[in-house]
Every structure is written in structure tokens, then in C-alpha cells.
Amino acid sequence: MTKSSSQSPSPGAHNASNASATTPLLVGKLIGTASSEAGPGAVSVSGEYGAIGASGDGTAEAIVAAPGPKAAPKPMPKFQILLLCYARVMEPIAFFSIFPFIAQMVQENGHLPKTDVGFYSGLIESLFSATQMLVLLGWSQLADRIGRKPVLIITLIGTAIGPMLFGMSKTIGQMILFRCLAGVFSGSGLVIRTMISELSTPDTQAKAFSWFAFGGNVGIFLGPLIGGALADPAHQFPRAFGHVQFFIDYPYALQGFVVGAFSLTGCITSILFLEETLNQPKDTHRQVVEQPSRSMWELMKSPGVGISLWAYTHAMFLAFAFTAILPVALYTPVRFGGTGFDAFKISIYMAVQGASQAIWLLVAFPLLHRRIGTRGVMKICGYAYPWFFLGFIMLNLLLRAHTHIAMVTFWILGVVVMVVGPGVSMAFTGVQLAINDAAPDPHVVGTLNALAMSFASAVRAVVPGAATAIYAIGVRGQILYGHLAWAILIPLAMAFTVVCFYIPEGKRPSKGNDEENEDES
């Protein structure tokens, strides 16, 4: 006896109809749609790889069985990223440009004894970071309200004006005021981080933030170079500026004008070519469901946020301490715990280290990140950091021994420390990606970056001075043969190693997507 299909539906039709409600059939996202072509009552279940239709008589039929094409990865917008990286160069130029002449400027403007110069120099240097810490959250909220590009332009204009006014200061009070002004407008780095995050995908963010970090290093390199070369031009270049009364009256104005001009070029390129990355909601007939606002405490308690912020701050602590100690340690005589390098050798060392760091950031980090992810790269840096610091103790001990074998070992180890050691700088890009990946939703990426940079600014305001003071105490008292500062940094670096194990594994790039992005962009 023949059974009607309406009385006894086929198993295939039964499965298809159930799948439309609950089952991820054919590994795809299922969408139930009415099919007018199949007749009344027909239902089609569509997935990524095809569709199955249930006709009106209850018979299941495969409409499409072949897999569809895989979506192409979004290429990295290189020109936009390069514009942002160029704008990134400006803030570290403004911050570091005063370092070569700040002590001399303080003494001349304040008519201070040499014993008081260090205090006021350190105070003025730190005020930039202290002020920055107070305003970053405000810049973040403003960027969420009016857009990223307007805030970036405003901060770049402020970064241009601040150094110009600082260079024309004639009193300690004016120096403090204009240094604080520069700190108030130092929000460009925050906005740039957020814009790069919004322009990037999991497949391109490692490379994009490697470029970002390299831009910062370029600014760190150019800042002291501009400040030192152009300070007091009437005495440094008497033929060109010796008869210009303005530069005799304002010996530090020229470098301020040049630093300001650099920032203005970044402002102009951003105005002309940079695109807004904040997606503004448009009026539609659909009801827009607003994201519930998060308090700062709720954001801090979100999964992965707390440990990522800790890792970021910890990495910045180690970086600022090392940056402050390194030139002093290279200059300190061997018998007191340093390497006894003269200015030429120090410049060679710094140049090689900077070039090595650039290669690690631009070449090695994207490759490693694609293979082992953010946490994997962070673990490598965490393992390497204590050995990197220990290397400077070993270099001094080898120089103290001064035997033939010791000197050969010194040069071998020195090359390793100069070339391999800067690989720990990958941690700085790694923690930036960890911060971005920890954001519970895209709307708080800017706020989270503002928090991270605020913590980093607090560290930068305190740690360099404290680190050099501890190093000086160790050298003066020959505590641990002058290695007190390194002996403190090593366990702190080991603690960072432990922190790296708890960083959540971020979004991993798809295999081959980086190569595809290279071809398409």
C-alpha cells in the first residue's frame, strides 16, 4: 500500500525542517526563507555552502550542494596606516627634543646653582607625562563623540604650538607652563592607536602596529637629534646665526620652531588625506539598539582586560627604566660597573640597537605573530627579558677580567646583546594587541587604550628618574659591584615572564592571509 507523503514525510524533509530552527546544517549559518519557486509551503534552508529545500509535498531536495567561494580577506589600507604612522612620529619628537639642552636651559633661565639643576630638569621632563595622564580619558571621550580625525588634528596643532612656546621661555615658570601645555595636547598617540585598530583585522593588525611602533622609534631618534643640533644656533653656527639677535635672545627657539613645523606637516597630511574611521550611526527606519554604557570598573572587570592592562604597564615600566639606565651604564667607567664607552661608541651602540629593533618590529614580529599568536610572542619576550638585563652585568664582568678569552667573549656577547637583545621590543607591540583583543566590544577600544596610556604616562613620569637614582646609588656605594639597578630589574623582568602566561590568546590571523593582503593592498 502506497503511503501519502503528507501522512509520512520523508526523513530528509523532517531533518531539513528541524534544521531550519536549530541545527547548523552543512556547517553554515542557517536562514529559513520562503521559496515561491518551490510552491506553497516550501521552505529553503540556506548555509554558507549551499541550500536544501523542502518542497510542498514534503520531499527534501538539494538545491545547491557545491561550496561557495571563500570570502577574500580585507587588505590592509597601507596609505592610511602610513599617514597615521607619520603622525605618530610627532609626539615623541616633541617629548624627547628638549633632553639634550634642558639642563642648560634651566640653569640659564633660572640662574640656579648646578646642584639644583637636576631637580628642575627632572620636574620639567616629567610634567609632560604627568599632564598627559590626566587628559587622555578626556581625549578618548571627545574622539568617541566628534570623531577620531578632528581630535587628531587638534592634538597635532597643540603638539606644534607647545614646543614653539617652550623654546621661547625665559623663566622656569614659563617652561613649566608650556611643558604642561604640550602634555595637554599629547593625545595624538591614543587617537592613532584607536584608528589603526579600527582599520585593522586580525590578519593585518600585527603588521599595522609594528609600523606604529617603528614610527614611535623614529620620533625617539629624531627628537634628541633635532633638539641637540639646533639648540643655541648663534653659538653652534656663528656664521649662519651669530648675527641674528632673535636667536641670541631666544637660543632655544629654533629647535622649537622646527619641532612645531614637523607637527604641522603631520597635521596637514591628516587634514588632506586621512579618512575618518569612526562609524557614525545614520538615521534609518530601523530601530537602533544602543549599547549599554560601561562604567570604568565594569570595563576593568571584563575578561582579559585587567591582566592585559597589567602586562602593558609592566612592559612600559621595564622599557622606561632600561631607556633611562642604558646611556648612563654605557658611559660609567668599567671599575664602577659600566662599559666605559665614549660618546662615539655610545652612538654606534645606540644606532645598531635601533636598527636591530626596527628589524625585529617590522620583519620578525608579523611572522612570529602569524605562527604563534600574541601570547606566544609575549612568552618569548618574557623569557628573553631577564637574560637581556643579565647581559649588561656579564659585559662589565668580562671587561673587569680583561683577559684574552674574556675580551673575545665580550665582543661576542656584545653583538648578541646589541642585535638579539632588542627583540624584547616586540613585547611593546604584543601588549598593544593584547589590549585591543581584550576590549569587550569595539566601542570601548579607545577608552581601553586611554586607560593603558594613562598608566604608561604615570610610569613615565616616575620611573626614569627613580631608575637613574637607583643606578647612581649602586655605583656610588658599589652595591653588587655597581649592578644594583640591573639586579632589581632582573626579578621584575622575571615577574613579567609570569604575567605573559596569563595574557588571553588573542585573535589569530588566518594562514596565508598576510600574503594575500600583501598582494591586494
LOMARLO-498368 format. One record per residue (C-alpha): x, y, z; residue number from 1. Coordinates in steps of 0.001 Angstrom, whole numbers, padded with zeros to 6 digits. Layout:
<sites>
[[X; Y; Z]; NUM]
...
</sites>
This chain:
<sites>
[[000000; 000000; 000000]; 1]
[[001372; 003336; -001038]; 2]
[[001618; 005918; 001772]; 3]
[[000940; 009549; 001106]; 4]
[[003879; 011843; 001571]; 5]
[[001654; 014131; 003596]; 6]
[[000978; 011318; 006059]; 7]
[[004551; 010146; 006331]; 8]
[[007139; 012776; 005488]; 9]
[[010466; 011502; 004362]; 10]
[[013306; 011564; 006916]; 11]
[[015192; 014035; 004812]; 12]
[[012362; 016509; 004820]; 13]
[[011874; 016080; 008550]; 14]
[[015560; 016750; 009206]; 15]
[[015597; 019750; 006931]; 16]
[[012625; 021355; 008579]; 17]
[[014110; 020806; 012026]; 18]
[[017473; 022064; 010893]; 19]
[[015980; 025367; 009914]; 20]
[[015320; 026068; 013577]; 21]
[[018198; 024516; 015476]; 22]
[[020792; 022624; 013500]; 23]
[[023802; 024229; 011778]; 24]
[[023256; 022220; 008648]; 25]
[[026127; 021963; 006172]; 26]
[[028406; 023866; 008558]; 27]
[[026681; 027104; 007644]; 28]
[[024577; 029768; 009314]; 29]
[[021024; 028754; 008542]; 30]
[[018363; 031137; 007277]; 31]
[[014789; 029983; 006699]; 32]
[[013251; 031727; 003696]; 33]
[[010028; 031240; 001800]; 34]
[[010583; 029878; -001670]; 35]
[[007973; 030931; -004175]; 36]
[[009513; 028774; -006872]; 37]
[[009022; 025510; -004972]; 38]
[[005351; 026109; -004498]; 39]
[[003165; 026840; -001494]; 40]
[[004585; 025751; 001837]; 41]
[[008093; 025276; 000520]; 42]
[[010969; 026168; 002840]; 43]
[[014622; 026519; 001884]; 44]
[[017438; 026245; 004405]; 45]
[[020487; 028188; 003261]; 46]
[[024037; 027910; 004530]; 47]
[[027473; 029119; 003534]; 48]
[[027955; 026151; 001275]; 49]
[[024534; 025824; -000322]; 50]
[[020860; 025220; 000458]; 51]
[[018406; 022413; 000997]; 52]
[[014771; 022923; 000046]; 53]
[[011690; 021221; 001420]; 54]
[[009022; 021222; -001262]; 55]
[[005317; 021443; -000664]; 56]
[[004865; 017688; -000871]; 57]
[[007323; 017150; 001939]; 58]
[[010156; 015870; -000193]; 59]
[[013613; 017186; 000622]; 60]
[[015611; 018274; -002373]; 61]
[[019131; 019637; -002590]; 62]
[[019013; 022969; -004369]; 63]
[[022728; 023794; -004161]; 64]
[[025342; 021370; -002945]; 65]
[[028589; 022912; -004105]; 66]
[[030558; 025055; -001627]; 67]
[[030599; 028770; -002323]; 68]
[[033774; 030837; -002678]; 69]
[[035641; 031805; 000493]; 70]
[[035412; 035493; 001351]; 71]
[[038603; 037329; 000487]; 72]
[[040479; 038809; 003467]; 73]
[[040291; 042556; 003859]; 74]
[[043586; 044096; 002701]; 75]
[[045483; 046452; 004957]; 76]
[[044913; 050097; 003898]; 77]
[[048613; 050859; 003663]; 78]
[[048330; 054517; 002726]; 79]
[[046030; 055285; 005650]; 80]
[[048281; 053362; 008057]; 81]
[[051352; 055197; 006741]; 82]
[[049625; 058552; 007273]; 83]
[[048868; 057570; 010860]; 84]
[[052424; 056339; 011429]; 85]
[[053766; 059649; 010120]; 86]
[[051500; 061500; 012536]; 87]
[[052749; 059143; 015265]; 88]
[[056313; 060410; 014827]; 89]
[[055375; 063893; 016077]; 90]
[[054628; 063288; 019760]; 91]
[[057931; 061543; 020658]; 92]
[[059811; 064248; 018742]; 93]
[[058138; 066868; 020938]; 94]
[[058768; 064866; 024104]; 95]
[[062432; 063973; 023551]; 96]
[[063632; 067097; 021736]; 97]
[[064319; 069004; 024976]; 98]
[[066521; 066332; 026564]; 99]
[[069887; 067462; 025120]; 100]
[[069571; 071064; 026346]; 101]
[[067071; 071033; 029225]; 102]
[[069737; 071242; 031951]; 103]
[[071488; 074186; 030295]; 104]
[[068180; 075957; 029630]; 105]
[[067074; 075514; 033253]; 106]
[[070346; 076912; 034561]; 107]
[[070274; 079923; 032237]; 108]
[[066596; 080768; 032758]; 109]
[[066571; 080173; 036498]; 110]
[[070092; 081358; 037347]; 111]
[[070323; 078264; 039551]; 112]
[[073320; 076620; 041190]; 113]
[[074362; 073418; 039441]; 114]
[[073228; 071378; 042434]; 115]
[[069588; 072393; 041794]; 116]
[[069586; 071939; 038023]; 117]
[[068884; 068205; 038182]; 118]
[[065749; 068667; 040276]; 119]
[[064130; 071231; 037986]; 120]
[[065223; 069400; 034840]; 121]
[[063634; 066183; 036053]; 122]
[[060499; 068047; 037128]; 123]
[[060011; 069690; 033730]; 124]
[[060705; 066449; 031860]; 125]
[[058168; 064556; 033978]; 126]
[[055404; 067184; 033789]; 127]
[[054678; 066237; 030168]; 128]
[[053798; 062662; 031172]; 129]
[[052015; 063696; 034356]; 130]
[[049759; 066099; 032450]; 131]
[[049198; 063559; 029692]; 132]
[[047980; 061042; 032256]; 133]
[[045236; 063449; 033370]; 134]
[[043814; 064271; 029930]; 135]
[[043906; 061035; 027925]; 136]
[[040486; 059803; 029002]; 137]
[[039031; 063182; 028068]; 138]
[[040544; 062998; 024587]; 139]
[[039195; 059454; 024230]; 140]
[[035654; 060514; 025104]; 141]
[[035844; 063512; 022765]; 142]
[[037055; 061275; 019923]; 143]
[[034078; 058971; 020503]; 144]
[[031756; 061968; 020305]; 145]
[[033048; 064103; 017413]; 146]
[[035238; 061622; 015551]; 147]
[[038865; 060466; 015511]; 148]
[[040157; 062754; 012768]; 149]
[[039107; 066093; 014339]; 150]
[[040686; 065151; 017675]; 151]
[[043884; 064012; 015958]; 152]
[[044138; 067334; 014116]; 153]
[[043520; 069330; 017310]; 154]
[[046201; 067424; 019217]; 155]
[[048722; 067772; 016389]; 156]
[[048145; 071544; 016325]; 157]
[[048731; 071639; 020078]; 158]
[[051846; 069497; 019685]; 159]
[[053126; 072105; 017210]; 160]
[[052376; 075135; 019389]; 161]
[[053701; 073719; 022675]; 162]
[[057371; 073265; 021645]; 163]
[[057408; 076660; 019912]; 164]
[[056315; 078430; 023080]; 165]
[[058600; 076294; 025243]; 166]
[[061613; 077227; 023128]; 167]
[[060876; 080916; 023722]; 168]
[[060526; 080568; 027509]; 169]
[[062672; 082915; 029583]; 170]
[[061747; 081790; 033113]; 171]
[[061330; 078477; 034947]; 172]
[[057637; 079239; 035382]; 173]
[[057133; 079671; 031647]; 174]
[[058988; 076420; 030974]; 175]
[[056710; 074555; 033389]; 176]
[[053574; 076146; 031908]; 177]
[[054401; 075395; 028272]; 178]
[[055653; 071880; 029046]; 179]
[[052300; 071187; 030685]; 180]
[[050568; 072690; 027632]; 181]
[[052435; 070233; 025414]; 182]
[[051288; 067417; 027697]; 183]
[[047660; 068544; 027482]; 184]
[[047726; 068185; 023681]; 185]
[[049618; 064886; 023698]; 186]
[[046589; 062767; 022847]; 187]
[[047586; 062022; 019263]; 188]
[[049149; 058675; 020142]; 189]
[[045902; 057494; 021713]; 190]
[[043780; 058532; 018725]; 191]
[[046234; 056949; 016285]; 192]
[[046183; 053635; 018173]; 193]
[[042400; 053615; 018059]; 194]
[[042281; 054461; 014345]; 195]
[[044795; 051739; 013491]; 196]
[[042704; 049268; 015495]; 197]
[[039625; 050269; 013505]; 198]
[[041467; 049978; 010181]; 199]
[[042961; 046577; 011004]; 200]
[[041729; 043000; 011033]; 201]
[[043146; 040046; 012988]; 202]
[[045149; 039268; 009849]; 203]
[[046709; 042736; 009496]; 204]
[[046894; 044208; 012999]; 205]
[[050307; 042727; 013799]; 206]
[[051902; 044397; 010786]; 207]
[[049978; 047647; 011286]; 208]
[[051060; 048008; 014908]; 209]
[[054624; 047052; 014009]; 210]
[[054637; 050077; 011707]; 211]
[[053104; 052135; 014516]; 212]
[[055869; 051100; 016924]; 213]
[[058513; 051853; 014304]; 214]
[[057045; 055338; 013843]; 215]
[[057417; 055923; 017566]; 216]
[[061049; 054801; 017428]; 217]
[[061729; 057203; 014565]; 218]
[[060365; 060027; 016707]; 219]
[[062502; 058961; 019667]; 220]
[[065547; 059039; 017380]; 221]
[[064767; 062367; 015698]; 222]
[[063719; 064267; 018828]; 223]
[[067104; 064460; 020601]; 224]
[[068853; 064874; 017247]; 225]
[[066796; 067966; 016364]; 226]
[[066987; 069391; 019868]; 227]
[[070731; 068933; 020219]; 228]
[[071630; 070083; 016712]; 229]
[[069515; 073252; 016699]; 230]
[[069774; 074433; 020312]; 231]
[[071639; 077736; 020734]; 232]
[[072346; 078159; 016986]; 233]
[[074081; 081514; 017478]; 234]
[[076952; 079712; 019213]; 235]
[[076786; 076402; 017328]; 236]
[[076591; 078003; 013881]; 237]
[[078015; 081531; 014301]; 238]
[[078408; 082118; 010559]; 239]
[[074729; 081481; 009880]; 240]
[[073066; 082703; 013070]; 241]
[[075726; 084558; 015036]; 242]
[[074415; 087964; 013938]; 243]
[[070715; 087165; 014333]; 244]
[[069683; 088938; 017525]; 245]
[[066496; 086902; 017880]; 246]
[[068430; 083650; 018245]; 247]
[[070830; 085315; 020680]; 248]
[[067884; 086409; 022836]; 249]
[[065998; 083125; 022399]; 250]
[[068686; 080453; 021968]; 251]
[[066226; 077527; 022089]; 252]
[[063571; 078943; 019779]; 253]
[[064898; 077451; 016523]; 254]
[[064582; 073851; 017631]; 255]
[[061065; 074603; 018899]; 256]
[[060088; 076059; 015529]; 257]
[[061460; 073032; 013683]; 258]
[[059690; 070575; 016000]; 259]
[[056491; 072590; 015580]; 260]
[[056892; 072588; 011800]; 261]
[[057194; 068790; 011826]; 262]
[[053930; 068528; 013749]; 263]
[[052223; 070904; 011335]; 264]
[[053211; 068697; 008391]; 265]
[[051573; 065763; 010165]; 266]
[[048502; 067915; 010721]; 267]
[[048327; 068970; 007060]; 268]
[[048697; 065433; 005682]; 269]
[[045998; 064248; 008079]; 270]
[[043615; 067020; 007010]; 271]
[[044153; 066364; 003304]; 272]
[[044342; 062590; 003054]; 273]
[[043295; 060857; 006268]; 274]
[[039847; 059274; 006394]; 275]
[[037579; 059147; 009437]; 276]
[[037401; 055676; 010996]; 277]
[[034579; 056201; 013490]; 278]
[[031363; 054831; 012034]; 279]
[[028650; 057365; 012827]; 280]
[[025113; 055906; 013014]; 281]
[[022827; 057126; 010233]; 282]
[[019085; 057755; 010500]; 283]
[[017167; 054739; 009231]; 284]
[[013648; 053364; 009566]; 285]
[[015046; 050601; 011749]; 286]
[[015139; 050989; 015475]; 287]
[[018745; 051355; 016643]; 288]
[[019553; 049422; 019795]; 289]
[[022160; 051392; 021739]; 290]
[[024978; 049594; 023503]; 291]
[[024676; 049863; 027278]; 292]
[[027334; 052158; 028661]; 293]
[[030004; 050569; 030824]; 294]
[[031454; 052079; 033929]; 295]
[[035225; 052147; 034226]; 296]
[[035074; 049490; 036928]; 297]
[[032904; 047211; 034776]; 298]
[[035373; 047617; 031936]; 299]
[[038291; 046744; 034217]; 300]
[[036473; 043587; 035358]; 301]
[[035807; 042372; 031810]; 302]
[[037595; 039105; 030966]; 303]
[[041200; 039666; 029951]; 304]
[[041161; 043435; 030471]; 305]
[[042824; 043574; 033891]; 306]
[[045716; 041259; 033039]; 307]
[[046256; 042972; 029672]; 308]
[[046454; 046394; 031346]; 309]
[[048866; 044971; 033912]; 310]
[[051050; 043470; 031187]; 311]
[[051027; 046762; 029266]; 312]
[[052027; 048795; 032328]; 313]
[[054653; 046233; 033343]; 314]
[[056209; 046277; 029870]; 315]
[[056301; 050083; 029869]; 316]
[[057912; 050055; 033328]; 317]
[[060755; 047836; 032089]; 318]
[[061132; 049884; 028901]; 319]
[[061307; 053290; 030597]; 320]
[[063703; 052032; 033271]; 321]
[[066014; 050482; 030673]; 322]
[[065921; 053558; 028423]; 323]
[[066933; 055761; 031356]; 324]
[[069704; 053491; 032639]; 325]
[[071298; 052418; 029350]; 326]
[[073209; 055603; 028350]; 327]
[[074427; 056066; 031921]; 328]
[[075578; 052436; 032145]; 329]
[[077390; 052641; 028812]; 330]
[[079211; 055795; 029941]; 331]
[[080042; 054663; 033507]; 332]
[[083690; 053535; 033898]; 333]
[[084300; 049789; 033994]; 334]
[[085584; 049839; 037579]; 335]
[[082243; 051291; 038731]; 336]
[[080011; 048813; 036876]; 337]
[[079615; 050195; 033340]; 338]
[[081314; 049666; 029995]; 339]
[[083293; 052920; 029851]; 340]
[[082250; 053838; 026308]; 341]
[[082964; 057294; 024946]; 342]
[[080338; 059330; 023088]; 343]
[[081267; 057828; 019699]; 344]
[[080961; 054225; 020923]; 345]
[[077696; 055016; 022668]; 346]
[[076286; 056481; 019453]; 347]
[[077387; 053387; 017496]; 348]
[[075793; 051106; 020066]; 349]
[[072545; 053071; 020060]; 350]
[[072442; 053134; 016251]; 351]
[[072964; 049364; 015939]; 352]
[[070414; 048689; 018650]; 353]
[[067888; 050970; 016945]; 354]
[[068391; 049283; 013571]; 355]
[[068053; 045860; 015172]; 356]
[[064882; 046898; 016951]; 357]
[[063397; 048112; 013666]; 358]
[[064065; 044740; 012017]; 359]
[[062514; 042843; 014919]; 360]
[[059403; 045024; 014805]; 361]
[[058902; 045275; 011047]; 362]
[[060006; 041803; 009937]; 363]
[[060150; 039310; 012790]; 364]
[[057065; 040292; 014772]; 365]
[[054456; 039876; 011988]; 366]
[[055932; 036487; 011044]; 367]
[[056039; 035227; 014624]; 368]
[[052589; 036585; 015395]; 369]
[[051090; 034772; 012421]; 370]
[[052555; 031475; 013639]; 371]
[[052263; 031587; 017419]; 372]
[[049885; 034461; 018188]; 373]
[[050110; 037353; 020631]; 374]
[[050608; 035273; 023757]; 375]
[[053287; 033160; 022080]; 376]
[[055318; 036241; 021126]; 377]
[[054853; 037668; 024609]; 378]
[[056155; 034452; 026176]; 379]
[[059297; 034612; 024050]; 380]
[[059898; 038220; 025111]; 381]
[[059186; 037313; 028718]; 382]
[[061782; 034538; 028648]; 383]
[[064345; 036812; 026975]; 384]
[[063970; 039918; 029156]; 385]
[[065866; 038689; 032279]; 386]
[[068737; 037392; 030126]; 387]
[[068864; 040689; 028256]; 388]
[[069372; 042608; 031516]; 389]
[[071821; 039998; 032800]; 390]
[[073868; 040533; 029642]; 391]
[[074912; 044020; 030784]; 392]
[[076218; 042645; 034080]; 393]
[[078168; 039984; 032189]; 394]
[[079656; 042585; 029825]; 395]
[[081012; 044562; 032778]; 396]
[[082411; 041461; 034486]; 397]
[[084189; 040435; 031271]; 398]
[[085718; 043912; 030940]; 399]
[[086849; 043763; 034555]; 400]
[[088572; 040420; 033915]; 401]
[[090253; 041827; 030779]; 402]
[[091894; 038553; 029739]; 403]
[[092165; 037499; 026099]; 404]
[[089352; 034970; 026431]; 405]
[[087255; 037468; 028373]; 406]
[[087652; 040138; 025689]; 407]
[[086769; 037732; 022867]; 408]
[[083709; 036671; 024838]; 409]
[[082888; 040331; 025481]; 410]
[[082690; 041149; 021778]; 411]
[[080629; 038043; 021005]; 412]
[[078236; 038721; 023867]; 413]
[[078153; 042415; 022973]; 414]
[[076938; 041620; 019472]; 415]
[[074262; 039311; 020880]; 416]
[[073091; 041992; 023330]; 417]
[[073045; 044661; 020594]; 418]
[[071397; 042599; 017863]; 419]
[[069344; 039868; 019538]; 420]
[[068515; 041685; 022776]; 421]
[[066350; 044393; 021163]; 422]
[[063976; 041612; 020139]; 423]
[[062319; 042138; 023526]; 424]
[[060849; 045294; 021985]; 425]
[[058295; 043009; 020302]; 426]
[[056626; 042907; 023716]; 427]
[[055513; 046520; 023275]; 428]
[[053576; 045707; 020114]; 429]
[[052364; 042484; 021706]; 430]
[[050817; 044208; 024708]; 431]
[[049154; 046728; 022378]; 432]
[[047473; 043874; 020504]; 433]
[[046527; 042258; 023818]; 434]
[[044814; 045495; 024866]; 435]
[[042867; 045656; 021592]; 436]
[[041863; 041992; 021754]; 437]
[[040717; 042338; 025372]; 438]
[[038192; 045065; 024513]; 439]
[[034736; 043559; 025218]; 440]
[[033292; 045450; 022240]; 441]
[[034654; 047853; 019589]; 442]
[[033056; 050877; 021253]; 443]
[[035469; 050748; 024200]; 444]
[[038746; 050264; 022314]; 445]
[[039523; 053974; 022614]; 446]
[[038685; 054068; 026322]; 447]
[[040780; 050977; 026977]; 448]
[[043736; 052467; 025119]; 449]
[[043290; 055681; 027094]; 450]
[[043475; 053710; 030340]; 451]
[[046597; 051885; 029185]; 452]
[[048320; 055081; 028077]; 453]
[[047342; 056830; 031315]; 454]
[[049046; 054082; 033301]; 455]
[[052068; 054307; 030994]; 456]
[[052213; 058085; 031431]; 457]
[[052194; 057680; 035207]; 458]
[[055063; 055218; 034905]; 459]
[[056988; 057509; 032550]; 460]
[[056579; 060409; 034975]; 461]
[[058234; 058497; 037831]; 462]
[[060327; 055554; 036654]; 463]
[[063161; 057192; 034632]; 464]
[[064214; 059436; 037500]; 465]
[[063863; 056653; 040058]; 466]
[[065809; 054200; 037880]; 467]
[[068773; 056523; 037325]; 468]
[[068779; 057429; 041035]; 469]
[[068966; 053743; 041997]; 470]
[[071720; 053189; 039446]; 471]
[[073674; 056136; 040881]; 472]
[[073265; 054787; 044425]; 473]
[[074568; 051397; 043327]; 474]
[[077563; 052923; 041561]; 475]
[[078397; 055345; 044362]; 476]
[[078267; 052666; 047067]; 477]
[[079494; 049862; 044783]; 478]
[[076491; 047800; 045823]; 479]
[[076743; 044481; 043970]; 480]
[[079764; 045912; 042122]; 481]
[[077616; 048763; 040808]; 482]
[[074954; 046431; 039390]; 483]
[[072181; 047288; 041859]; 484]
[[069792; 048627; 039209]; 485]
[[070218; 045579; 036958]; 486]
[[069808; 043283; 039969]; 487]
[[066436; 044911; 040668]; 488]
[[065308; 044851; 037032]; 489]
[[066052; 041138; 036555]; 490]
[[063442; 039845; 039062]; 491]
[[060982; 042444; 037754]; 492]
[[061578; 041036; 034272]; 493]
[[061037; 037512; 035611]; 494]
[[057717; 038663; 037045]; 495]
[[056815; 039955; 033585]; 496]
[[057569; 036466; 032250]; 497]
[[054933; 035054; 034594]; 498]
[[052411; 037725; 033572]; 499]
[[052824; 036759; 029905]; 500]
[[051428; 033281; 030618]; 501]
[[048118; 034767; 031738]; 502]
[[047545; 037037; 028741]; 503]
[[044478; 035760; 026858]; 504]
[[045185; 034339; 023442]; 505]
[[044048; 036993; 021007]; 506]
[[042592; 036750; 017547]; 507]
[[044912; 034677; 015382]; 508]
[[045476; 035652; 011768]; 509]
[[044334; 033126; 009189]; 510]
[[047061; 031170; 007471]; 511]
[[048069; 032747; 004222]; 512]
[[046016; 035843; 004713]; 513]
[[049019; 038030; 005267]; 514]
[[050385; 037010; 001904]; 515]
[[047016; 037670; 000275]; 516]
[[046846; 041066; 001940]; 517]
[[050260; 041911; 000570]; 518]
[[049143; 041080; -002934]; 519]
[[045878; 043004; -002752]; 520]
[[046981; 046130; -000924]; 521]
</sites>
